[in-house]
Amino acid sequence: MNLAVIETGGKQYLVSPDSKIQVEKISGNAGDVVSLDKVLFKAGDSSVEVGKPFLKDAVVQAKILKQGRSKKILVFKYKAKSKYRRKQGHRQHYTELLITKI
């Protein structure tokens, strides 16, 4: 079993080959192959490597499945007794990745 912990977009993800993840937007088109080089942890069949903070020469290959935008969230600011109300919507961009090789 191959596992790795990668960092992208300020967040950490536990990945294995053939797993799908949604990360913060990465530039590229659907079908492109990207290399994620911020690998914090890597575990193989009989070996475990931990980085301080990242592993040198460790790369996770991934294929971009699609670029998209998540569901809309509402940001509502309110202050009591002062008639202050602000309503704003936000849709976060994301990239869906298929991990191909660790």
C-alpha positions, 0 to 999 in steps of 0.5 A, a space after each residue: 500500500 502506497 500512501 503520501 501526505 501532500 500539501 497544496 493550497 495551504 492544506 494537507 491531503 492523505 493520498 494513495 494511487 487512483 484516489 480523487 481529491 479536490 484541491 484549491 485551484 491549480 493552473 492547467 486544463 483537464 487532462 494535464 499532468 501535474 507534479 506535486 512536490 510538497 510531500 510531507 510523508 511517504 509510506 511504501 510496502 516496507 518503508 516509511 519516510 517523514 520529511 522535515 518538513 518536506 521530503 527531498 526528491 519525492 514527487 506525486 504525479 496527478 492528472 487534472 480531471 476538471 476545473 470547477 467552482 463549488 456551491 455558493 456560500 453566503 457571507 452575512 455580516 450583522 450588528 444588532 441595533 445599528 441597522 448594519 447588514 451586509 450580504 455577500 455570496 462566494 463560490 470557491 474555485 477548485 481543481 479535481 485531481 486523480 493521483 496516478 503515481 507516488 
